[in-house]
Amino acid sequence: MQDKLCFVQFTHPGGEHQPDKGKNFKSWNQGKHQRKFLMTDGDFIFENKLVQKTSLIFWGEWEPDSEIVSILEKPKGDYPKFIQRPIFDNIQPFPRQNTDPYIYGEQFHYCCCKQWRAGKPTQLAKLAQGSIILFGSTINQNTPQAYFALDTVFVVDKFIEYNEENFVSKLQGKVSENYFEITIKSAYSGTIEKQVIDNEKPEVRCYFGASFNNKIHGMYSFVPCKEFKNNTIGFERVKITKDDFDFITNNLNAAPKMNNTLSIDENILRWEKLKKIINKQGFSEGVHFNFNKR
């Protein structure tokens, strides 16, 4: 299989993580992936300039512990019930769920989810530099009101190929210690992913996302976010439909939709349009997100 320049619609489960019963926190997830409505300190882009060290709220994946900051009013629609603050406490035994994509610290990453099927790599394991992955969830599935709820725009920069047997030698020391613990070790130390590939060990890729300080053809990875303003109501995710891009499927199931791109210029135009869409819906481009460590 050859590398291809792609524009990918990638669906993952969109439900909101609830706190542990009777608690004001959510412990490290050991079940199926879900989203959280998160609050962290971070950086975002305003009028093409970096705004640093402010409180941001956004929808994202964070499978380690989180504390409940506040309980929100929940209007009808895809609104969150909780604001959660991500916390990393590396005492949860395996198996434990991984966080993929990973958007925290200095580097966005995407390393494993849906990169293999039936023991063989998929096209997601062969993406060329400049490919764009739209991570999100289908809301109102199987109804005329279905749409794609965007949570992360990932622009592919470089990558490291690895498999279950060599992930330590290939990745440790080449990615951050936090990322290695939160995602890589969680993915290959007894979780669902490891169980799937115990009999086959395909080469997959740990991708590094293009960043605001290290752009690819002017593009960078980002998360739609807003500044925290003592919110009592959260917000729905960015809505993307076929009206925005003709190759988007409003009612996409779990299988990623791969769209081959003829040239990098085509992806640049799509990326620029994405920024306009999220800005029109009242979001900024979050490019750096912190978390607390216990």
Secondary structure, DSSP 4 states (H G I P E B T S, - for coil): ---B-EEEEEE---PBPPPPTTSSEEPPP-SS--BEEEEEEEEEEETTEEEEEEEEEEEE---S-EEEEEEPB--SSS--SEEEEEEE-TTPPSS----SSB--TT--EE-STTSEETTEE-GGGSBPTT-EEEEEEEESTTSTT-EEEEEEEEEEEEEEEE-TTTHHHHHBTTB-HHHIIIIIHHHTSSSHHHHHTSS----EEEEEE--SSS-BTTB--BEEEEE--S-SB--PPEEE-TTT-TT--TT--SS-EEEE-S-HHHHHHHHHHHHHHHHHTT-EEEEEE--EE-
